[in-house]
Amino acid sequence: MARTQPPRPFGTSWSTGYVRAWHAADVTALVALLREDADMSMPPTPSWYHGRDQIGVYLAHLFAGPWGRGLRLVPTAANRQPALAVYAPAGAGSASYQPFAVKVLTVHNGLVSGVTGFVQPGLFTRFALPSHLPAPGP
C-alpha cells in the first residue's frame, strides 16, 4: 500500500481525527498516524501485522466489507495509554451497537507504534463504558 501523505503526529485532538478517519473508512488517514514499524495484534488470536503497509492492507480488507464499516469507536484510556472502545452492530434490524473490543494504542514520538486489540466485551464494565450505543444520527 503506497503512502500518499506524510505521517501526522498525534496531538491533543488525536482521538477525534482517528475516530473520524475510522468511521469514514479512510485507510490513508489511519495509516498516516502509524509509525513505519508499527505492530498490530489481537491476542489471543494469532492475528499479527508488522509495519504500516501491512496494517494498511488489513484495514483495507476490513473496510471492504460491511463488518468493518459497521464498527463504532469511542475514545478511552487503558494503563495510561490512549485506547478505543469498539462497538459492533447489535444484530440485524437493531439500531444500537454492543461492546466488541478494546484497542490499546502505544504512542512514540507522536505516532502509533502499537495497536493491541482485546476482543473481550466484558472489559467494557471495567472501563465504565456504555453497555450499548445508539445508531449514529443522519
N, CA, C and O atoms as a MOPAC input file, in Angstrom:
PM7 MOZYME 1SCF
protein

 N      0.85400 1    -1.16900 1     0.00000 1
 C      0.00000 1     0.00000 1     0.00000 1
 C      0.89700 1     1.22700 1     0.00000 1
 O      1.75300 1     1.37000 1     0.87400 1
 N      0.71600 1     2.08500 1    -0.94100 1
 C      1.52700 1     3.28800 1    -1.03800 1
 C      0.98600 1     4.35300 1    -0.09400 1
 O     -0.22300 1     4.53900 1     0.04400 1
 N      1.90600 1     5.03600 1     0.54000 1
 C      1.53100 1     6.12400 1     1.44100 1
 C      1.52700 1     7.39900 1     0.61700 1
 O      2.53600 1     7.72900 1    -0.00700 1
 N      0.41700 1     8.12400 1     0.60000 1
 C      0.30100 1     9.29800 1    -0.24500 1
 C      0.48800 1    10.59100 1     0.52300 1
 O      0.56100 1    11.65700 1    -0.08800 1
 N      0.56600 1    10.53100 1     1.83400 1
 C      0.79800 1    11.72500 1     2.61700 1
 C      1.73200 1    11.38800 1     3.76500 1
 O      1.76600 1    10.24000 1     4.21000 1
 N      2.49800 1    12.36600 1     4.25900 1
 C      3.42800 1    12.07600 1     5.34800 1
 C      2.69000 1    11.74900 1     6.62400 1
 O      1.54500 1    12.16600 1     6.80200 1
 N      3.33300 1    11.00000 1     7.52800 1
 C      2.68500 1    10.68900 1     8.79700 1
 C      2.34500 1    11.95800 1     9.56900 1
 O      3.10600 1    12.92600 1     9.55600 1
 N      1.21200 1    11.94600 1    10.23300 1
 C      0.81000 1    13.07600 1    11.07200 1
 C      0.93400 1    12.65200 1    12.51900 1
 O      0.41000 1    11.60400 1    12.89900 1
 N      1.62300 1    13.45000 1    13.34900 1
 C      1.76400 1    13.07000 1    14.75100 1
 C      0.45800 1    13.23500 1    15.51200 1
 O     -0.39900 1    14.03500 1    15.13700 1
 N      0.32100 1    12.46600 1    16.58900 1
 C     -0.83100 1    12.60700 1    17.46600 1
 C     -0.70500 1    13.93900 1    18.18800 1
 O      0.38700 1    14.31500 1    18.61400 1
 N     -1.78800 1    14.63500 1    18.32300 1
 C     -1.82400 1    15.87000 1    19.07900 1
 C     -2.89900 1    15.75100 1    20.13000 1
 O     -3.33400 1    14.65000 1    20.46500 1
 N     -3.32100 1    16.86900 1    20.64500 1
 C     -4.33600 1    16.84000 1    21.69200 1
 C     -5.67700 1    16.34700 1    21.16300 1
 O     -6.50800 1    15.86600 1    21.93400 1
 N     -5.89100 1    16.45900 1    19.87600 1
 C     -7.16700 1    16.00800 1    19.31200 1
 C     -6.98800 1    14.72300 1    18.49900 1
 O     -7.73300 1    14.48700 1    17.54800 1
 N     -6.01600 1    13.89800 1    18.86100 1
 C     -5.74900 1    12.67300 1    18.09700 1
 C     -6.98300 1    11.79200 1    18.00700 1
 O     -7.27700 1    11.21800 1    16.95900 1
 N     -7.69900 1    11.69300 1    19.11500 1
 C     -8.82700 1    10.76100 1    19.12200 1
 C     -9.90100 1    11.18600 1    18.13600 1
 O    -10.49800 1    10.33900 1    17.47100 1
 N    -10.15500 1    12.47900 1    18.03100 1
 C    -11.16400 1    12.95400 1    17.08800 1
 C    -10.76900 1    12.59100 1    15.66200 1
 O    -11.59600 1    12.09300 1    14.89900 1
 N     -9.52100 1    12.83400 1    15.29800 1
 C     -9.05400 1    12.51800 1    13.95200 1
 C     -9.05700 1    11.03500 1    13.66500 1
 O     -9.45400 1    10.61600 1    12.57800 1
 N     -8.61800 1    10.22800 1    14.62900 1
 C     -8.57400 1     8.77900 1    14.44100 1
 C     -9.98900 1     8.23200 1    14.28000 1
 O    -10.27000 1     7.45400 1    13.36800 1
 N    -10.86300 1     8.64800 1    15.17100 1
 C    -12.24800 1     8.15600 1    15.12300 1
 C    -12.92600 1     8.60800 1    13.83400 1
 O    -13.63300 1     7.82800 1    13.19700 1
 N    -12.71500 1     9.85300 1    13.45200 1
 C    -13.31800 1    10.35400 1    12.21100 1
 C    -12.80500 1     9.55600 1    11.01100 1
 O    -13.58500 1     9.17000 1    10.14000 1
 N    -11.49500 1     9.31100 1    10.96700 1
 C    -10.91700 1     8.53700 1     9.85900 1
 C    -11.46300 1     7.11000 1     9.85000 1
 O    -11.76300 1     6.56200 1     8.78900 1
 N    -11.59100 1     6.50900 1    11.04000 1
 C    -12.13000 1     5.14300 1    11.12200 1
 C    -13.55500 1     5.09600 1    10.59300 1
 O    -13.88400 1     4.26600 1     9.74500 1
 N    -14.39400 1     5.98600 1    11.09400 1
 C    -15.80000 1     5.97400 1    10.69700 1
 C    -15.97000 1     6.29000 1     9.21100 1
 O    -16.97100 1     5.90100 1     8.61000 1
 N    -15.00800 1     6.98900 1     8.61600 1
 C    -15.04200 1     7.26800 1     7.17400 1
 C    -14.35000 1     6.16400 1     6.37300 1
 O    -14.30000 1     6.22600 1     5.14400 1
 N    -13.81800 1     5.15400 1     7.06500 1
 C    -13.06800 1     4.06500 1     6.42200 1
 C    -11.91200 1     4.63000 1     5.59100 1
 O    -11.62600 1     4.14300 1     4.49800 1
 N    -11.24900 1     5.66800 1     6.12700 1
 C    -10.15900 1     6.35500 1     5.43700 1
 C     -8.82900 1     5.69700 1     5.82400 1
 O     -8.15900 1     6.12700 1     6.76300 1
 N     -8.46800 1     4.66500 1     5.09400 1
 C     -7.25100 1     3.90500 1     5.39200 1
 C     -6.02000 1     4.79700 1     5.30100 1
 O     -5.11600 1     4.68300 1     6.12800 1
 N     -5.97100 1     5.67200 1     4.32200 1
 C     -4.81600 1     6.54800 1     4.15900 1
 C     -4.61100 1     7.41300 1     5.39600 1
 O     -3.48400 1     7.55900 1     5.86900 1
 N     -5.67900 1     7.98300 1     5.91800 1
 C     -5.57200 1     8.82400 1     7.11200 1
 C     -5.17100 1     8.00000 1     8.33200 1
 O     -4.37200 1     8.45900 1     9.14800 1
 N     -5.70900 1     6.79900 1     8.46900 1
 C     -5.34700 1     5.94800 1     9.60500 1
 C     -3.88200 1     5.53100 1     9.53600 1
 O     -3.17400 1     5.58300 1    10.54100 1
 N     -3.43000 1     5.12300 1     8.36800 1
 C     -2.04200 1     4.68400 1     8.19400 1
 C     -1.08200 1     5.84800 1     8.44300 1
 O      0.03700 1     5.63200 1     8.90800 1
 N     -1.50100 1     7.06400 1     8.14300 1
 C     -0.65700 1     8.23500 1     8.36800 1
 C     -0.38900 1     8.47400 1     9.85800 1
 O      0.54600 1     9.19200 1    10.21200 1
 N     -1.19500 1     7.88100 1    10.71800 1
 C     -0.99900 1     8.01800 1    12.16100 1
 C     -0.05300 1     6.96500 1    12.72900 1
 O      0.26400 1     6.99400 1    13.91800 1
 N      0.39800 1     6.04000 1    11.89300 1
 C      1.24400 1     4.92700 1    12.33900 1
 C      2.71500 1     5.18400 1    12.04700 1
 O      3.06700 1     5.81900 1    11.05200 1
 N      3.56900 1     4.67800 1    12.93500 1
 C      4.99700 1     4.64500 1    12.62800 1
 C      5.22900 1     3.60900 1    11.53900 1
 O      4.42700 1     2.69200 1    11.36300 1
 N      6.30800 1     3.75500 1    10.82600 1
 C      6.66200 1     2.81200 1     9.75800 1
 C      6.74400 1     1.38700 1    10.29900 1
 O      6.34800 1     0.44400 1     9.61400 1
 N      7.25700 1     1.21800 1    11.53000 1
 C      7.47400 1    -0.10000 1    12.12200 1
 C      6.38500 1    -0.50200 1    13.12300 1
 O      6.63200 1    -1.31600 1    14.01300 1
 N      5.20100 1     0.05600 1    12.98100 1
 C      4.10900 1    -0.23800 1    13.91200 1
 C      3.72400 1    -1.71500 1    13.86600 1
 O      3.88500 1    -2.38900 1    12.84800 1
 N      3.21200 1    -2.19700 1    14.99400 1
 C      2.71100 1    -3.56600 1    15.10900 1
 C      1.24400 1    -3.52200 1    15.51800 1
 O      0.81300 1    -2.61900 1    16.23400 1
 N      0.48900 1    -4.50600 1    15.05400 1
 C     -0.89100 1    -4.65500 1    15.47500 1
 C     -1.13400 1    -6.12600 1    15.78400 1
 O     -0.80400 1    -7.00600 1    14.98900 1
 N     -1.71900 1    -6.37800 1    16.95500 1
 C     -2.02400 1    -7.75400 1    17.34400 1
 C     -3.38400 1    -7.78900 1    18.01700 1
 O     -3.91300 1    -6.76500 1    18.45000 1
 N     -3.94000 1    -8.99900 1    18.09200 1
 C     -5.25200 1    -9.20300 1    18.69400 1
 C     -5.24600 1   -10.48900 1    19.50900 1
 O     -5.86300 1   -11.48100 1    19.12200 1
 N     -4.53600 1   -10.46600 1    20.65400 1
 C     -4.49000 1   -11.69100 1    21.45400 1
 C     -5.88100 1   -12.08700 1    21.93300 1
 O     -6.69100 1   -11.20300 1    22.21200 1
 N     -6.18500 1   -13.33500 1    22.03700 1
 C     -5.29800 1   -14.49200 1    21.89000 1
 C     -5.25800 1   -15.05100 1    20.47100 1
 O     -4.64600 1   -16.09600 1    20.24700 1
 N     -5.89500 1   -14.38100 1    19.50100 1
 C     -5.84400 1   -14.89800 1    18.12800 1
 C     -4.43600 1   -14.74400 1    17.56900 1
 O     -3.68200 1   -13.89500 1    18.04400 1
 N     -4.07300 1   -15.52500 1    16.59700 1
 C     -2.73300 1   -15.42800 1    16.02400 1
 C     -2.59900 1   -14.26800 1    15.03600 1
 O     -1.59200 1   -14.18000 1    14.33200 1
 N     -3.59000 1   -13.38100 1    14.96900 1
 C     -3.51800 1   -12.23800 1    14.05600 1
 C     -2.43600 1   -11.27200 1    14.52600 1
 O     -2.45600 1   -10.80600 1    15.66500 1
 N     -1.48900 1   -10.97900 1    13.63300 1
 C     -0.41100 1   -10.07100 1    13.95500 1
 C      0.07900 1    -9.44100 1    12.66600 1
 O      0.31000 1   -10.13500 1    11.67600 1
 N      0.23600 1    -8.13200 1    12.67700 1
 C      0.66500 1    -7.40000 1    11.49300 1
 C      1.83300 1    -6.50600 1    11.87500 1
 O      1.80700 1    -5.84600 1    12.91400 1
 N      2.85000 1    -6.48800 1    11.03900 1
 C      4.02800 1    -5.65600 1    11.30300 1
 C      4.22500 1    -4.67700 1    10.15600 1
 O      4.27900 1    -5.06300 1     8.98800 1
 N      4.33100 1    -3.41100 1    10.51100 1
 C      4.59900 1    -2.37600 1     9.52900 1
 C      3.34300 1    -1.66200 1     9.07900 1
 O      2.25800 1    -2.23600 1     8.98600 1
 N      3.53800 1    -0.38900 1     8.80500 1
 C      2.44600 1     0.48200 1     8.37200 1
 C      1.73200 1    -0.09100 1     7.14300 1
 O      0.50300 1    -0.08200 1     7.07700 1
 N      2.49000 1    -0.57800 1     6.19100 1
 C      1.87500 1    -1.07700 1     4.95800 1
 C      1.00900 1    -2.30500 1     5.20200 1
 O     -0.09000 1    -2.39700 1     4.65400 1
 N      1.48200 1    -3.25600 1     6.01600 1
 C      0.69600 1    -4.46400 1     6.29400 1
 C     -0.56700 1    -4.14600 1     7.09100 1
 O     -1.62000 1    -4.73800 1     6.85800 1
 N     -0.45600 1    -3.21600 1     8.02300 1
 C     -1.63900 1    -2.80200 1     8.77600 1
 C     -2.63100 1    -2.13100 1     7.82900 1
 O     -3.84000 1    -2.32800 1     7.95000 1
 N     -2.12300 1    -1.34600 1     6.89500 1
 C     -2.98700 1    -0.70800 1     5.90000 1
 C     -3.72400 1    -1.72000 1     5.04500 1
 O     -4.90200 1    -1.53500 1     4.73900 1
 N     -3.03500 1    -2.79800 1     4.65200 1
 C     -3.68300 1    -3.86200 1     3.86800 1
 C     -4.80300 1    -4.49300 1     4.69100 1
 O     -5.90200 1    -4.71400 1     4.18300 1
 N     -4.52400 1    -4.78200 1     5.96500 1
 C     -5.54900 1    -5.35200 1     6.84400 1
 C     -6.75900 1    -4.41700 1     6.93000 1
 O     -7.89800 1    -4.86100 1     6.78300 1
 N     -6.51300 1    -3.12000 1     7.16700 1
 C     -7.61600 1    -2.16500 1     7.29200 1
 C     -8.41500 1    -2.06100 1     5.99900 1
 O     -9.64300 1    -1.97300 1     6.03600 1
 N     -7.73600 1    -2.07100 1     4.86200 1
 C     -8.44200 1    -2.00800 1     3.57600 1
 C     -9.37500 1    -3.19900 1     3.41500 1
 O    -10.50500 1    -3.04500 1     2.95200 1
 N     -8.90500 1    -4.39900 1     3.79800 1
 C     -9.76200 1    -5.58800 1     3.72300 1
 C    -10.91700 1    -5.48600 1     4.71600 1
 O    -12.05000 1    -5.84800 1     4.39800 1
 N    -10.62900 1    -4.99600 1     5.90800 1
 C    -11.67400 1    -4.85600 1     6.92300 1
 C    -12.78400 1    -3.92200 1     6.43300 1
 O    -13.96800 1    -4.24200 1     6.54100 1
 N    -12.39000 1    -2.77100 1     5.89800 1
 C    -13.37300 1    -1.78800 1     5.46300 1
 C    -14.04700 1    -2.15100 1     4.14100 1
 O    -15.04600 1    -1.53400 1     3.77000 1
 N    -13.52100 1    -3.13000 1     3.43500 1
 C    -14.13100 1    -3.55300 1     2.16600 1
 C    -15.45600 1    -4.27700 1     2.39300 1
 O    -16.27300 1    -4.37800 1     1.47800 1
 N    -15.67100 1    -4.77700 1     3.60100 1
 C    -16.90400 1    -5.49100 1     3.91000 1
 C    -17.75800 1    -4.72300 1     4.88900 1
 O    -17.29100 1    -3.76400 1     5.50300 1
 N    -19.00000 1    -5.13000 1     5.04200 1
 C    -19.90600 1    -4.41300 1     5.93800 1
 C    -19.49500 1    -4.49000 1     7.40300 1
 O    -19.82600 1    -3.59700 1     8.18300 1
 N    -18.77600 1    -5.54800 1     7.79100 1
 C    -18.38100 1    -5.69600 1     9.19800 1
 C    -17.50300 1    -4.52900 1     9.64300 1
 O    -17.78200 1    -3.90200 1    10.66600 1
 N    -16.47000 1    -4.23600 1     8.90400 1
 C    -15.55700 1    -3.15400 1     9.28700 1
 C    -16.19900 1    -1.78600 1     9.24100 1
 O    -15.94100 1    -0.94400 1    10.10100 1
 N    -17.02600 1    -1.56200 1     8.24900 1
 C    -17.68300 1    -0.26300 1     8.12600 1
 C    -18.72100 1    -0.06000 1     9.22200 1
 O    -19.09300 1     1.07700 1     9.51300 1
 N    -19.19600 1    -1.14500 1     9.83600 1
 C    -20.23100 1    -1.03200 1    10.85000 1
 C    -19.71100 1    -0.80200 1    12.26000 1
 O    -20.50600 1    -0.54400 1    13.16400 1
 N    -18.40700 1    -0.88600 1    12.47700 1
 C    -17.85900 1    -0.72400 1    13.81600 1
 C    -17.81900 1     0.75600 1    14.21500 1
 O    -17.51500 1     1.61900 1    13.39200 1
 N    -18.12900 1     1.03900 1    15.48100 1
 C    -18.08700 1     2.40500 1    16.01300 1
 C    -17.01700 1     2.46000 1    17.09500 1
 O    -16.85500 1     1.50500 1    17.85500 1
 N    -16.29100 1     3.56200 1    17.17000 1
 C    -15.21900 1     3.73200 1    18.15400 1
 C    -15.55400 1     4.83200 1    19.14200 1
 O    -16.16800 1     5.83900 1    18.79100 1
 N    -15.13700 1     4.62000 1    20.39400 1
 C    -15.28300 1     5.62000 1    21.44600 1
 C    -13.92500 1     5.73100 1    22.14300 1
 O    -13.41000 1     4.73000 1    22.64300 1
 N    -13.33800 1     6.92900 1    22.18500 1
 C    -12.04200 1     7.09700 1    22.85100 1
 C    -12.13600 1     6.80300 1    24.34300 1
 O    -13.13100 1     7.12400 1    24.99300 1
 N    -11.08700 1     6.18900 1    24.87200 1
 C    -10.96000 1     5.91700 1    26.29700 1
 C     -9.46300 1     5.84400 1    26.58900 1
 O     -8.65800 1     6.33000 1    25.79400 1
 N     -9.08800 1     5.25700 1    27.69000 1
 C     -7.67400 1     5.08200 1    28.03700 1
 C     -7.52800 1     3.77300 1    28.79700 1
 O     -8.46100 1     3.30700 1    29.45100 1
 N     -6.33700 1     3.18800 1    28.69600 1
 C     -6.02600 1     1.94900 1    29.41400 1
 C     -4.54800 1     1.98300 1    29.78900 1
 O     -3.68700 1     2.21000 1    28.93800 1
 N     -4.26600 1     1.75800 1    31.05600 1
 C     -2.88200 1     1.74600 1    31.52300 1
 C     -2.12500 1     3.00800 1    31.11900 1
 O     -0.97100 1     2.95100 1    30.69400 1
 N     -2.80000 1     4.14500 1    31.26100 1
 C     -2.22200 1     5.45300 1    30.92800 1
 C     -1.84200 1     5.58300 1    29.45700 1
 O     -0.94900 1     6.35500 1    29.10700 1
 N     -2.51100 1     4.84000 1    28.61300 1
 C     -2.29800 1     4.90700 1    27.17500 1
 C     -3.63100 1     5.20000 1    26.51200 1
 O     -4.68100 1     4.84400 1    27.04600 1
 N     -3.59900 1     5.85000 1    25.34500 1
 C     -4.86000 1     6.03400 1    24.64100 1
 C     -5.42400 1     4.68200 1    24.22800 1
 O     -4.68000 1     3.75400 1    23.91300 1
 N     -6.72600 1     4.58600 1    24.23300 1
 C     -7.40000 1     3.34800 1    23.84100 1
 C     -8.71200 1     3.69900 1    23.16300 1
 O     -9.19100 1     4.83100 1    23.23900 1
 N     -9.27600 1     2.71500 1    22.50600 1
 C    -10.54300 1     2.88800 1    21.81000 1
 C    -11.46600 1     1.73400 1    22.15700 1
 O    -11.08900 1     0.56700 1    22.04900 1
 N    -12.67300 1     2.06900 1    22.57200 1
 C    -13.69800 1     1.05000 1    22.76800 1
 C    -14.34400 1     0.82500 1    21.41200 1
 O    -14.74500 1     1.78000 1    20.74800 1
 N    -14.44800 1    -0.42200 1    21.00100 1
 C    -15.01100 1    -0.76200 1    19.69900 1
 C    -16.37900 1    -1.40100 1    19.91500 1
 O    -16.51500 1    -2.38500 1    20.64200 1
 N    -17.37600 1    -0.82800 1    19.27700 1
 C    -18.74400 1    -1.33200 1    19.35100 1
 C    -19.14100 1    -1.89700 1    17.99500 1
 O    -18.79700 1    -1.33700 1    16.95400 1
 N    -19.86500 1    -3.00500 1    18.01500 1
 C    -20.33500 1    -3.66800 1    16.79000 1
 C    -21.85900 1    -3.58300 1    16.73000 1
 O    -22.51700 1    -3.46900 1    17.76400 1
 N    -22.41800 1    -3.63700 1    15.52200 1
 C    -23.88600 1    -3.64600 1    15.42400 1
 C    -24.47400 1    -4.76100 1    16.29100 1
 O    -23.95400 1    -5.87700 1    16.32600 1
 N    -25.56600 1    -4.43900 1    16.98800 1
 C    -26.17000 1    -5.39400 1    17.92200 1
 C    -26.88200 1    -6.54000 1    17.21900 1
 O    -27.18600 1    -7.54400 1    17.86200 1
 N    -27.15100 1    -6.43100 1    15.95300 1
 C    -27.80300 1    -7.51300 1    15.22000 1
 C    -28.68300 1    -6.97000 1    14.11600 1
 O    -28.92800 1    -5.76800 1    14.02400 1
 N    -29.14500 1    -7.86400 1    13.29300 1
 C    -29.99600 1    -7.47800 1    12.16800 1
 C    -31.23600 1    -6.75600 1    12.67400 1
 O    -31.93200 1    -7.23900 1    13.56700 1
 N    -31.49600 1    -5.61000 1    12.09900 1
 C    -32.68500 1    -4.85500 1    12.46800 1
 C    -32.52400 1    -4.01100 1    13.71500 1
 O    -33.42200 1    -3.24000 1    14.05200 1
 N    -31.40200 1    -4.13700 1    14.41100 1
 C    -31.18900 1    -3.36200 1    15.62800 1
 C    -30.60200 1    -2.00100 1    15.27600 1
 O    -29.80700 1    -1.87900 1    14.34400 1
 N    -30.99400 1    -0.99400 1    16.02100 1
 C    -30.47600 1     0.35100 1    15.80100 1
 C    -29.40200 1     0.70300 1    16.81800 1
 O    -29.05400 1     1.87600 1    16.96100 1
 N    -28.87100 1    -0.28400 1    17.52600 1
 C    -27.85600 1     0.02200 1    18.53500 1
 C    -26.59900 1    -0.80900 1    18.29400 1
 O    -26.56700 1    -1.70700 1    17.45300 1
 N    -25.57500 1    -0.47600 1    19.05900 1
 C    -24.27500 1    -1.14100 1    18.97600 1
 C    -23.93100 1    -1.72800 1    20.33700 1
 O    -24.26400 1    -1.15800 1    21.37700 1
 N    -23.26000 1    -2.87400 1    20.31600 1
 C    -22.90200 1    -3.56400 1    21.55000 1
 C    -21.37100 1    -3.62800 1    21.68900 1
 O    -20.65700 1    -3.53600 1    20.69000 1
 N    -20.87100 1    -3.78500 1    22.91300 1
 C    -19.43100 1    -3.88900 1    23.12100 1
 C    -18.82000 1    -5.03600 1    22.32700 1
 O    -19.40100 1    -6.11600 1    22.22000 1
 N    -17.64100 1    -4.78300 1    21.77300 1
 C    -16.95100 1    -5.79300 1    20.98700 1
 C    -15.49300 1    -5.95900 1    21.42200 1
 O    -15.05900 1    -7.07400 1    21.71100 1
 N    -14.73200 1    -4.85800 1    21.47200 1
 C    -13.30500 1    -4.97100 1    21.76900 1
 C    -12.76900 1    -3.65700 1    22.31700 1
 O    -13.39300 1    -2.60400 1    22.18700 1
 N    -11.59900 1    -3.74800 1    22.93200 1
 C    -10.85400 1    -2.57100 1    23.36900 1
 C     -9.50700 1    -2.60800 1    22.66100 1
 O     -8.79000 1    -3.60700 1    22.72500 1
 N     -9.16700 1    -1.50800 1    21.98300 1
 C     -7.87100 1    -1.39500 1    21.30700 1
 C     -7.00900 1    -0.43300 1    22.10500 1
 O     -7.38200 1     0.72300 1    22.30800 1
 N     -5.86000 1    -0.90700 1    22.55600 1
 C     -4.92100 1    -0.08000 1    23.30000 1
 C     -3.82600 1     0.36200 1    22.33600 1
 O     -3.24000 1    -0.45500 1    21.62600 1
 N     -3.55800 1     1.67000 1    22.32100 1
 C     -2.57700 1     2.23100 1    21.40800 1
 C     -1.30800 1     2.61600 1    22.16900 1
 O     -1.37300 1     3.24700 1    23.22400 1
 N     -0.17600 1     2.23600 1    21.63300 1
 C      1.11000 1     2.66900 1    22.16900 1
 C      1.61700 1     3.75600 1    21.23000 1
 O      1.69800 1     3.55500 1    20.01800 1
 N      1.95800 1     4.90900 1    21.80100 1
 C      2.36500 1     6.05700 1    21.00800 1
 C      3.79900 1     6.42900 1    21.35300 1
 O      4.14900 1     6.54900 1    22.52700 1
 N      4.62800 1     6.60900 1    20.33100 1
 C      6.02000 1     7.06000 1    20.48700 1
 C      6.25500 1     8.22300 1    19.54400 1
 O      5.97900 1     8.14400 1    18.34700 1
 N      6.76700 1     9.29700 1    20.10600 1
 C      7.07700 1    10.47900 1    19.30200 1
 C      5.89900 1    10.92400 1    18.44200 1
 O      6.07200 1    11.33000 1    17.29300 1
 N      4.71200 1    10.84300 1    19.00800 1
 C      3.53100 1    11.35500 1    18.34000 1
 C      2.86400 1    10.44400 1    17.32800 1
 O      1.84000 1    10.81400 1    16.75400 1
 N      3.41900 1     9.25600 1    17.09500 1
 C      2.81400 1     8.31900 1    16.15000 1
 C      2.55300 1     6.99100 1    16.84100 1
 O      3.24100 1     6.63600 1    17.79800 1
 N      1.56100 1     6.26000 1    16.35500 1
 C      1.20400 1     4.96700 1    16.93900 1
 C      2.25100 1     3.93300 1    16.54200 1
 O      2.53200 1     3.72800 1    15.36100 1
 N      2.82400 1     3.28500 1    17.56500 1
 C      3.80000 1     2.21900 1    17.29800 1
 C      3.20500 1     0.84000 1    17.55700 1
 O      3.76300 1    -0.16900 1    17.12900 1
 N      2.07200 1     0.79500 1    18.25800 1
 C      1.44800 1    -0.48100 1    18.54300 1
 C     -0.04600 1    -0.35100 1    18.75600 1
 O     -0.52200 1     0.60300 1    19.37100 1
 N     -0.77100 1    -1.31800 1    18.24300 1
 C     -2.21600 1    -1.42700 1    18.45700 1
 C     -2.45700 1    -2.84600 1    18.94800 1
 O     -2.17100 1    -3.81100 1    18.24000 1
 N     -2.98300 1    -2.97000 1    20.15900 1
 C     -3.29600 1    -4.28400 1    20.70500 1
 C     -4.79200 1    -4.33200 1    20.95700 1
 O     -5.31800 1    -3.59600 1    21.79100 1
 N     -5.46900 1    -5.20600 1    20.22900 1
 C     -6.91400 1    -5.32100 1    20.33900 1
 C     -7.30900 1    -6.50100 1    21.21300 1
 O     -6.84700 1    -7.62300 1    21.00800 1
 N     -8.15900 1    -6.23800 1    22.17900 1
 C     -8.65400 1    -7.27300 1    23.08700 1
 C    -10.14000 1    -7.47700 1    22.81200 1
 O    -10.96900 1    -6.64900 1    23.19100 1
 N    -10.46800 1    -8.57900 1    22.15300 1
 C    -11.86100 1    -8.87500 1    21.81400 1
 C    -12.48700 1    -9.54900 1    23.03400 1
 O    -12.68300 1   -10.76300 1    23.08200 1
 N    -12.78900 1    -8.70100 1    24.01400 1
 C    -13.36100 1    -9.15200 1    25.28000 1
 C    -14.40900 1    -8.13200 1    25.72600 1
 O    -14.08900 1    -7.21000 1    26.47500 1
 N    -15.63900 1    -8.28500 1    25.28100 1
 C    -16.68100 1    -7.31500 1    25.62600 1
 C    -16.83700 1    -7.09500 1    27.13200 1
 O    -17.29400 1    -6.03300 1    27.55400 1
 N    -16.46500 1    -8.07800 1    27.93700 1
 C    -16.57100 1    -7.93000 1    29.38600 1
 C    -15.68000 1    -6.83300 1    29.95000 1
 O    -15.90300 1    -6.38000 1    31.07300 1
 N    -14.69000 1    -6.40300 1    29.20700 1
 C    -13.81100 1    -5.32800 1    29.66800 1
 C    -14.54100 1    -3.98500 1    29.77600 1
 O    -14.10700 1    -3.10500 1    30.52000 1
 N    -15.62600 1    -3.82400 1    29.05200 1
 C    -16.30100 1    -2.53000 1    29.00000 1
 C    -16.77500 1    -2.07500 1    30.37500 1
 O    -16.72900 1    -0.88200 1    30.67400 1
 N    -17.22600 1    -2.99300 1    31.20900 1
 C    -17.67200 1    -2.59100 1    32.54300 1
 C    -16.50200 1    -2.09400 1    33.38500 1
 O    -16.67100 1    -1.18500 1    34.19800 1
 N    -15.32700 1    -2.67200 1    33.20400 1
 C    -14.14100 1    -2.22000 1    33.95200 1
 C    -13.72800 1    -0.81000 1    33.56800 1
 O    -13.09800 1    -0.10900 1    34.36000 1
 N    -14.07600 1    -0.38900 1    32.36400 1
 C    -13.73600 1     0.94400 1    31.89000 1
 C    -14.90400 1     1.91900 1    32.06700 1
 O    -14.82000 1     3.07300 1    31.64400 1
 N    -15.98000 1     1.46000 1    32.68400 1
 C    -17.18800 1     2.27200 1    32.87800 1
 C    -17.69600 1     2.82200 1    31.54400 1
 O    -18.12200 1     3.97300 1    31.45100 1
 N    -17.64000 1     1.97700 1    30.52200 1
 C    -18.12100 1     2.34500 1    29.18900 1
 C    -19.58700 1     1.95900 1    29.04600 1
 O    -20.05400 1     1.03700 1    29.71600 1
 N    -20.30800 1     2.64900 1    28.18900 1
 C    -21.72700 1     2.32000 1    27.98700 1
 C    -21.91300 1     0.87700 1    27.51500 1
 O    -21.09200 1     0.34000 1    26.77100 1
 N    -23.00300 1     0.26700 1    27.96000 1
 C    -23.28600 1    -1.10900 1    27.56200 1
 C    -23.83000 1    -1.19000 1    26.14000 1
 O    -23.82500 1    -2.26700 1    25.54400 1
 N    -24.29500 1    -0.08500 1    25.59000 1
 C    -24.77300 1    -0.01100 1    24.20700 1
 C    -24.60300 1     1.41100 1    23.71000 1
 O    -24.56600 1     2.35500 1    24.49900 1
 N    -24.50200 1     1.55900 1    22.40400 1
 C    -24.50600 1     2.88200 1    21.77000 1
 C    -25.69700 1     2.95800 1    20.83100 1
 O    -26.04200 1     1.96400 1    20.19100 1
 N    -26.32500 1     4.10600 1    20.73700 1
 C    -27.40700 1     4.25200 1    19.75000 1
 C    -26.79500 1     4.34500 1    18.35000 1
 O    -25.60700 1     4.63200 1    18.20200 1
 N    -27.59500 1     4.10700 1    17.35500 1
 C    -27.13200 1     4.26100 1    15.97500 1
 C    -26.75800 1     5.71600 1    15.74800 1
 O    -27.39000 1     6.60800 1    16.31200 1
 N    -25.72900 1     5.97500 1    14.92100 1
 C    -25.35800 1     7.35900 1    14.65300 1
 C    -26.48100 1     8.09400 1    13.93300 1
 O    -27.23200 1     7.49700 1    13.16200 1
 N    -26.58700 1     9.37800 1    14.19000 1
 C    -27.61100 1    10.19000 1    13.54100 1
 C    -27.29700 1    10.42200 1    12.07900 1
 O    -26.22000 1    10.06400 1    11.60300 1
 N    -28.22700 1    11.01400 1    11.37600 1
 C    -28.03800 1    11.26200 1     9.93500 1
 C    -26.92800 1    12.25100 1     9.65500 1
 O    -26.65200 1    12.55800 1     8.49500 1

